[in-house]
Amino acid sequence: MRYAALADVHGNLEALTAVLDALASERIDQYVCVGDVVGYGADPAACLERVQALRAVIVGGNHDLACAGRLDLGWFNDAARAALVWTREQLSVAELDGLRRLPLTQTVGPLTLVHSMLRRPERFEYLMDLAQAVDTLTACRTAICLIGHTHLPCFIEYDLDERRVLRVLTAAQELVRVAFAMGDGARRALLNPGSVGQPRDGDPRASCAVIDSERGECAIRRVPYDIASAQRKIRDAGLPTLLADRLVVGR
């Protein structure tokens, strides 16, 4: 099976469209999304429609659930909160109900999907250090745990029997192709595909991942898109200008 992993689309239709166009030339059997389809960007409804049309398996992110009333807006900074209030007004009752019903975790073949950390997904903690990664990987029951939330692509491999981290990959050149022995029951991998709609690793191109379970490999794909159009829509909508400015620098 070949899986395409999306994360943190954040209402950026230009980025999502470019990613899906790039993936159209690949043999993708199943799309998955680890949350935050909406929030920040100017096209929440269109992005929801595109992701749902893929028959993607989706888990809820903090922005998705906040829009649906399952997470308090006080959890967010001023710019994010303003964007969430605006986003709620753009979505239909049916769309908000769909967000409300999103599960926090899902399992798809060799993949476990969660937006943040696996052991307490409802807290939406940012997975930023190895101790947190190990905690998530020891709780995972499949070969790979897919996460989002930080908007930073990475691959971390852990051996359950030896209780040690085997690899930590964050550099772009390391993530172009990563081999992983999915048949080894003692090994777990954590993969963050990076953000489709608001990258924060200094590369403004949209980010996603392709996972081939038969070959035992995964790859981070970076895709250029029309950033200027996405920025113009954000400004025209009256959303905080920070949300437009940061797209061009990828921070």
Secondary structure as UniProt FT lines:
FT   STRAND          2..6
FT   TURN            10..11
FT   HELIX           13..23
FT   TURN            24..25
FT   STRAND          30..33
FT   HELIX           44..53
FT   TURN            54..55
FT   STRAND          57..58
FT   HELIX           62..67
FT   TURN            68..69
FT   HELIX           73..75
FT   HELIX           78..90
FT   HELIX           93..100
FT   STRAND          105..108
FT   TURN            109..110
FT   STRAND          111..114
FT   HELIX           121..123
FT   HELIX           130..139
FT   STRAND          144..146
FT   STRAND          154..159
FT   TURN            160..163
FT   STRAND          164..169
FT   HELIX           172..175
FT   STRAND          178..179
FT   TURN            182..183
FT   TURN            185..186
FT   STRAND          187..192
FT   STRAND          206..212
FT   TURN            213..216
FT   STRAND          217..223
FT   HELIX           227..236
FT   TURN            237..238
FT   HELIX           241..245
FT   HELIX           246..248
FT   TURN            249..250
//
